[in-house]
Amino acid sequence: MMTGQRERNAVFSRINVADRRATVTVEIDGRTVTCRKGDTVAAAVMLADDGPYRRNPVSGAAREPYCMMGICFECLIEIDGVANQQGCLRTVEPGMRIRRQRAVQPLRERGEA
């Protein structure tokens, strides 16, 4: 089990095999989580918590990563303050700050930082 992971009956879980990869500590929604080097951001988030991965910006419906290969865009997440990153294509890095997008993100006006 990953450090910081909550006990639950999950559909998405790490298989019980010897894993000698180095650990990486990241922050997910303000909580420190230890995962394995090479894990994708999407996998780390789904292993760390049983809440919805993100919310549909129009309906508010719970959404989860689907294809895990960059095609469906269901894995959009905020990484280090930048919204709408594809979590299935990014691997975790030490100190990475990850936030699930659970609400509508305001559009920025042209030229706004």
N, C-alpha and C positions, 0 to 999 in steps of 0.2 A: 504494500500500500504506500502511496506517496505521502510524505509528511504534509500535513495540512488538509488531507483528504478526509471528508466526512464519511462515516459509516452509512451505507445505503444498499438497497437492492437495485443495482444499475444494469441497464442493458449494455452500456459501454464500460468495460473494465479491462484491466491489464491481465494477460494470461499468466499463469503461475509457472514461470520459467526463470532460470538463473539469468540475471541481468547484471553484467559487470560494468556497464557504462557509468561514467562519472555522473554525479548529481549536479543539478543546476537549480538555484533558488531564484524564483520570480515572484512578483506580486500580482495576484488576481483579485480584482475588486477590493483592494486594500488589505487582503490577507496574504501572508507569506506562505508560499507553497514550494516544496522541493519536488522536482521531477527529474527525468533522465535526459542527459545530453542527447540531442538528436530527435527528441519528441517534438511534434509540431505544436504550435500554440493551441490549435483546435483540440488536439488530443489532451493536452495538459488541462485545459479548461473543463472539458467533459469529465476527466478523471477526478478533478478537484471538487466538483460540486454537482448536485443533482437538479439545480434550478435550470430554467430555460437558458440556452446558450445566448439567444438574442430574442428580440421582439420585432415583429413586422412593423415597419414605421407607419403603415396606414391603418391596419386593423388591430394591432397590438397582440396578434396571435403569437404564441411561442413557436420558435423556429430552432432547428438543430442543423449542424453540418450534414450534408447528404452524400456528395460524391467523394469528398476528401482528396480531390485532385485538381481543384481550381476552375471547374466548369460551372458549377451551379450558383456560386456566390452566397450560399446560405451560411457561410462561416465568417461573415464580416464581423470585425471586432476592432476595438481601439487598442493600438499598441504604442506605448510611449507618447501618448497625447495625440496621435494621428488616427483619426477615425477611418472606418471602411477599409481596413486591411484584411486580406484573405488569410485567416488563421491557419488554414490547411496547407498553405505554401510557405509559411514562416516557421523556422525552428526556434525553440526557446533559447534565449541568451541570458547569461547571468545579470540579475538586476532589472530585467525587463518588467515594465509596468503594463499590465493587461487589464482592460475594462470591457465588460460586456456592454453591448449597445442595446439597452432595454427600453429606450424611449426615442422619440423622433429627434434627430440631430438637426439643429437650426442651420439653414443655409447661410453662407457668408456672402456679403455683398462683394462685388468685384473690387479688388484692391485691399480688402480687409484681411488682416493676418489671423 
